[in-house]
């Protein structure tokens, strides 16, 4: 078939936030599960959050300032079928059993970490570290005895970054952090304030914090403290 060998979307459970230790289950079930049928599509959402501030009276309109980048999310729909119509020539799996395998990996409470598992979704060039946020199962076809033959599953996941990695990814210019900046050739205090805070008007506050008697008299090699903006 085009694109080479068929690869199934796989979800692997981990018991640590650094994704270094796969989860283990007392009943011997695998820490990884492949879907029965690959999804036809999935939605990968990226959201930016902004603060809205009204302009001064009489000017009209409003301004927005970047607040933070929210965790990415992925939503996908899976189909589990036990009729044989959509399956390979292999014996048709039991839908209820297969869904329980999926739930065991992504939904079941893990007592060793006091929460459901950390998850890694892999399929093609998708590699997404996350936690499950919702799982909706819609059974649509049944055997005469009431056991399900077909089910549609809606899954939502929120991206997860461990705290250490998140701290390393924070920009040094963030206005929410106190940090030290070394003055380079051509720097002025208003210019540095504009780069860090997005507003050069804070130069007098920074000068006061650094006990500068003349904000114009900074030179390359000087180290200045830039504190968080008051909310």
C-alpha positions in Angstrom: 0.0 0.0 0.0 1.2 3.6 -0.5 3.6 4.8 2.2 4.9 1.3 3.1 3.9 -0.9 6.0 0.8 -0.1 8.0 1.6 1.4 11.4 -1.0 1.5 14.1 -1.5 4.4 16.4 0.0 3.3 19.7 -0.4 4.7 23.3 2.2 3.8 25.9 1.7 4.3 29.6 4.5 5.7 31.9 4.6 5.9 35.7 6.9 8.9 35.9 6.6 12.5 34.6 9.9 12.2 32.7 8.6 9.3 30.7 11.6 7.1 31.5 9.8 4.2 33.2 6.9 2.3 31.5 4.0 1.5 33.7 3.7 -2.1 35.0 0.4 -3.8 35.8 -0.1 -6.6 38.4 -2.2 -8.6 36.0 0.6 -8.8 33.5 -1.1 -6.7 30.8 1.1 -4.6 28.5 1.9 -1.0 29.2 1.3 -0.2 25.5 -1.8 -0.6 23.4 -2.4 -0.2 19.6 -5.7 0.9 18.4 -7.9 -1.6 16.4 -8.4 0.8 13.5 -6.3 3.9 12.8 -8.3 7.2 13.1 -9.3 8.9 9.9 -8.3 12.2 11.5 -7.2 13.9 14.7 -7.2 17.5 15.9 -4.0 19.0 17.4 -4.9 22.3 19.0 -2.5 25.1 20.0 -3.8 28.0 22.1 -2.3 31.3 23.1 -3.7 33.3 26.1 -3.8 37.1 26.1 -4.7 39.7 28.7 -7.1 42.4 27.4 -6.7 45.9 28.5 -9.0 48.8 27.7 -7.4 51.9 26.1 -7.6 55.3 27.9 -11.0 56.9 27.8 -11.7 58.6 24.6 -9.2 56.6 22.5 -11.4 53.7 21.7 -10.6 50.0 21.2 -8.5 47.8 23.5 -5.1 46.3 23.5 -4.0 42.7 24.2 -0.8 41.5 25.8 0.5 38.0 25.6 0.0 36.0 28.8 1.0 32.4 28.2 1.1 29.5 25.8 -1.4 26.9 27.0 -0.9 23.2 26.9 -1.4 21.7 23.5 -4.3 19.2 23.1 -5.2 16.3 20.9 -8.6 15.0 20.2 -9.2 11.8 18.2 -12.1 9.4 17.3 -11.5 5.7 17.3 -13.6 2.9 15.9 -13.6 -0.6 17.4 -15.4 -3.2 15.3 -16.0 -6.9 16.0 -18.2 -7.8 13.1 -15.3 -8.7 10.8 -16.5 -6.3 8.1 -13.7 -3.8 8.8 -11.1 -6.3 10.1 -8.4 -8.3 8.5 -8.9 -12.1 7.8 -7.7 -12.7 11.4 -10.3 -13.8 14.0 -12.5 -10.9 15.0 -11.5 -9.6 18.5 -14.0 -9.0 21.2 -14.8 -5.3 21.3 -15.4 -5.2 25.0 -12.1 -6.9 25.8 -10.2 -4.6 23.5 -11.7 -1.5 25.0 -10.8 -2.7 28.5 -7.2 -3.0 27.3 -7.3 0.6 26.1 -8.9 1.8 29.4 -6.3 -0.1 31.4 -3.5 1.9 29.8 -5.0 5.3 29.5 -7.8 5.6 32.0 -7.2 3.2 34.9 -6.0 4.7 38.2 -2.4 3.7 39.0 -2.0 3.3 42.7 1.8 3.6 42.6 1.6 7.2 41.4 -1.8 8.0 42.8 -3.2 9.1 39.4 -3.8 7.7 35.9 -0.7 7.1 33.9 1.4 9.5 31.9 0.9 8.8 28.2 2.8 8.9 25.0 0.9 8.8 21.7 3.0 7.8 18.6 1.8 7.5 15.0 3.8 8.5 12.0 5.5 11.7 12.8 3.3 12.3 15.8 4.9 11.9 19.2 2.8 13.5 21.9 3.4 13.3 25.7 0.2 13.9 27.5 -2.5 13.0 30.1 -6.0 11.8 29.3 -8.7 14.4 30.0 -11.8 12.6 28.7 -13.0 9.3 27.2 -16.4 8.8 25.8 -17.5 5.4 24.5 -20.6 5.1 22.3 -21.6 1.4 21.7 -23.6 1.2 18.4 -24.0 -2.4 17.5 -24.7 -5.5 19.6 -24.8 -9.3 19.6 -28.1 -11.0 20.4 -26.9 -11.5 24.0 -26.2 -7.7 24.4 -22.4 -7.8 24.1 -21.1 -4.9 21.9 -20.0 -5.5 18.4 -19.0 -2.0 17.5 -18.1 1.1 19.4 -17.0 4.7 18.7 -14.6 6.3 21.2 -13.9 10.0 21.5 -10.6 10.7 23.3 -9.1 14.0 24.5 -5.6 14.5 25.7 -3.7 17.5 27.2 0.0 17.8 26.5 2.3 17.3 29.5 5.8 18.8 30.2 7.6 17.9 33.3 8.4 20.8 35.6 12.2 20.7 35.1 11.8 20.8 31.3 9.2 23.6 31.6 11.5 25.7 33.7 14.3 25.3 31.1 12.0 26.4 28.3 11.0 29.7 30.0 12.4 32.6 28.1 15.0 34.6 29.9 13.3 37.8 28.8 10.1 36.8 30.6 8.6 39.8 32.6 7.3 37.3 35.2 10.8 36.3 36.4 13.5 38.2 38.4 16.8 37.8 36.5 20.1 39.5 36.0 21.0 41.0 32.6 24.5 41.9 31.5 24.7 45.2 29.7 26.1 44.9 26.2 27.5 47.6 23.9 24.7 49.9 22.6 22.3 49.0 25.4 20.4 51.7 27.2 18.1 51.2 30.2 14.9 52.2 28.3 15.9 49.8 25.5 16.5 46.9 27.9 13.1 47.6 29.6 11.4 47.5 26.2 13.0 44.2 25.4 12.1 42.6 28.7 8.8 44.2 29.6 7.6 45.4 26.2 7.5 49.0 27.6 10.5 51.4 28.0 8.7 53.4 30.6 9.8 51.1 33.4 13.4 52.4 33.3 13.0 54.6 36.3 11.7 51.7 38.4 14.7 49.5 37.3 17.1 52.3 38.0 15.7 52.6 41.6 15.9 48.8 42.2 19.5 48.8 41.0 20.3 52.1 43.0 21.5 53.9 39.9 22.0 57.6 40.4 22.1 58.2 36.6 20.2 55.8 34.4 22.2 57.0 31.4 25.5 56.0 33.0 25.4 52.2 32.4 28.3 50.6 30.5 29.0 47.2 28.9 29.6 44.5 31.6 27.3 46.0 34.2 24.8 43.6 35.6 21.3 44.8 36.3 18.4 43.2 38.1 15.0 43.2 36.4 12.2 42.3 38.7 8.7 40.9 37.8 6.1 43.4 36.8 3.5 44.0 39.5 0.1 42.6 38.5 
